[in-house]
Amino acid sequence: MARSLTLSAYLALHRGKTTPLPDWRRRPNAPVVWIRCGSPTRLAAAEAIASLHEMEDLGVEMLITGAGDSALYFTAQNPNATQIEAFLDHWKPDAVLWLGGENLDPAAIVATHAREIPNILVEASGPDLAQSFSGWFPGMPRAVMQRLSQVLCTDAAAQKKLLKTKLDEAKVEITGTIDEDPEVLDFDEDQFAAVNQAIGTRQCWLAAPVRLAEANILVEAHKHACRRAHRLLLIVVPALEEDASAIADGFRAHGFETLLSADGTEISETTRVLVLDTDGDDLGLWYRISPITYAAGTLIGGNSQDPFDIATLGSSIIHGPIVGAHALRYARLDQAGGCLVINNAGELGAAVETLLSPDRTATIAMAAWDVTSGGAIATSRVASLIRDVLERKGY
């Protein structure tokens, strides 16, 4: 491989001093894969890979560093070259998996490549690579990237950026984002058939899990949407079971014929709102029933639902700006057109009205399905690459 003077200068500046080694445990007598997270947001992807049954079957030990609390292996997120050498001497990893193209460490890539340890970069995006390259000397991207064994990109922009570094085209794939295979919520097929028959040909939309403070927002949104479809049914799943009666009373006060499921009355042609009084264990049923779901809590705050739970059952998602712990999954769906995003409560009714068009609903639902299923495909490809490396090493 051609020598790069700028890379040599960079490494010389980042050599660093020898420091006392951390109190590492002994290296296991098993395959070791070092996972370097480009940022704390990559931890979920790292855990998805580490928990793969295939990795467990091979007995792979995953060392995850570089994402926030990395003190077990390094005292700094970006260790110097001397610390890296000590780490490699102790752990002797069989492969290095770089999660994310941001914060790539040239010293670690050079050191591992020199020891013939494969470097695999996954979830590489154009903006993330630009962030890494911006801190390097001129000419370094080509010298560093050519030391990678394989790259899995999230998009064509990243692939194009990498090919400009003269990285072998066969080593660059577009696989999307890493994620664990989403678990589809269960629902009772007989109950599904019964509810479907009761609703008949009427259109419906779902709001879940709804807090009492959000009820008035739903009242106004349902009023708006009913102008387009006067037989429209709204299904409400309260966040707290004890709020069900108060939510139902609020709709009745605005003239909606409202059924509280605890009353035991069947859904009729004139029912406009169905308020459930369950604890949410049957959410899978209602996501499957309704082609439109408003992810409640995303306008006022609170515990929003995992959007993959909704998308995997075929319901199109409407959500506001407050997405909480599921921000990454919402962002992925948004980018792919797998959600309808609203900025405030006043936009909810119009969003529901928009999705009353079957074509628009189907387009969003299909885009969301591609995202939820694509993560598992990318994760499977990572597992395949690791397995190939380990097989070549005789495991």
Protein Blocks (a to p, Z undefined) as FASTA:
>chain_A
ZZdfklmmmmmmmnopadddddddddddbdddddddfbfklmmmmmmmmmpmklmmnopa
cddehihjamlmmccfbdcfklmmmmmmmnopabdcdehjehiafklmmmmmmnopacdd
ehiafklmmmmmmmpcehklmmmmmmpfbdcdfbfklmmmmmmnopafklpccebjaddd
dddddddfklmmmmmmmnmmaccdddddddfklmmmmmmmmmmmmmmmmmbccddddfbl
klmmmmmmmmmmnopacddfklopacdfklmbdcdfbehlmmmmmmmmpmcdcdehjlng
pjdddfklmmmnopacdddfbnojmlmmmmmmmmnopaccdfbfklmmmmmmmmmpmklm
mmmmmmmmmmmmmmmmmmmmmmmmmmmmmmmnoZZ
